[in-house]
Each structure stands twice: as structure tokens, then as C-alpha cells.
């Protein structure tokens, strides 16, 4: 009987499972924020390259080395 009571106390006092769940949630939040940041930065970089390409095409510079080309 003592063994059963002691086992129940150890089970009640064990916080490892709760900590693991908390860390899992934290990792999920960090991963989601990273994905959102990468998508946002990717869109910004894409628009910057599009603007650069437009400006270069307006000046008669091409990405292929010839005059008046397109990006």
C-alpha cells in the first residue's frame, strides 16, 4: 500500500511532461513566426528585384549583356 501511495505522489509531482508540452508549444510559435518572417522578407526582396529590373530596362541595360533586353 505504501508503494502505491508513493507512486501516486511521484506521478503527481512529476512536471517533466508539462514542461515538454510547454517547450513544444514555444517551438511551434517560434517556427510559425519564422515562416511568416521568411515569407514577408521574400516578398520584399522579390519586389526590390522587380523594381531594379524595371529601372535597368528603362536605362537600356539587360540581364543578358545586350542593350534593351529584359530581366
C-alpha positions as CSV (number, residue, x, y, z in Angstrom):
1,X,0.0,0.0,0.0
2,X,2.9,2.4,0.8
3,X,4.3,1.7,-2.6
4,X,1.1,2.7,-4.3
5,X,0.8,5.9,-2.3
6,X,4.5,6.8,-3.0
7,X,4.0,6.1,-6.7
8,X,0.9,8.3,-6.8
9,X,2.9,11.2,-5.1
10,X,5.7,10.8,-7.6
11,X,3.3,10.9,-10.5
12,X,1.6,14.0,-9.1
13,X,4.9,15.8,-8.5
14,X,6.4,15.0,-11.9
15,X,6.5,18.1,-14.1
16,X,8.5,16.8,-17.0
17,X,5.5,16.1,-19.2
18,X,4.1,19.6,-18.6
19,X,7.5,21.2,-19.4
20,X,7.8,19.2,-22.6
21,X,4.4,20.4,-23.7
22,X,5.3,24.0,-22.9
23,X,8.5,23.8,-24.9
24,X,6.7,22.1,-27.8
25,X,4.2,25.0,-27.9
26,X,7.1,27.5,-27.7
27,X,8.9,25.8,-30.6
28,X,5.7,25.8,-32.6
29,X,5.3,29.6,-32.1
30,X,8.9,30.3,-33.0
31,X,8.6,28.1,-36.1
32,X,5.4,29.9,-37.2
33,X,6.9,33.3,-36.6
34,X,10.0,32.3,-38.6
35,X,7.8,31.1,-41.6
36,X,5.8,34.4,-41.6
37,X,9.1,36.4,-41.5
38,X,10.6,34.5,-44.3
39,X,7.5,34.9,-46.5
40,X,7.4,38.6,-45.8
41,X,11.1,39.1,-46.4
42,X,10.8,37.0,-49.6
43,X,8.0,39.2,-50.9
44,X,10.0,42.4,-50.2
45,X,13.2,41.0,-51.9
46,X,11.1,40.0,-54.9
47,X,9.6,43.4,-55.2
48,X,13.1,45.0,-54.9
49,X,14.4,42.9,-57.7
50,X,11.4,43.7,-59.9
51,X,11.9,47.4,-59.3
52,X,15.6,47.1,-60.1
53,X,14.9,45.2,-63.3
54,X,12.4,47.8,-64.3
55,X,14.8,50.6,-63.7
56,X,17.6,48.8,-65.6
57,X,15.3,48.0,-68.6
58,X,14.4,51.7,-68.7
59,X,18.1,52.6,-69.0
60,X,18.8,50.2,-71.8
61,X,20.6,47.7,-69.7
62,X,19.7,44.0,-69.9
63,X,20.5,41.0,-67.8
64,X,21.8,39.1,-70.9
65,X,24.5,41.7,-71.6
66,X,22.9,43.3,-74.7
67,X,21.2,46.7,-74.9
68,X,17.4,46.9,-74.4
69,X,16.9,43.4,-73.1
70,X,14.6,42.2,-70.4
71,X,15.2,40.7,-67.0
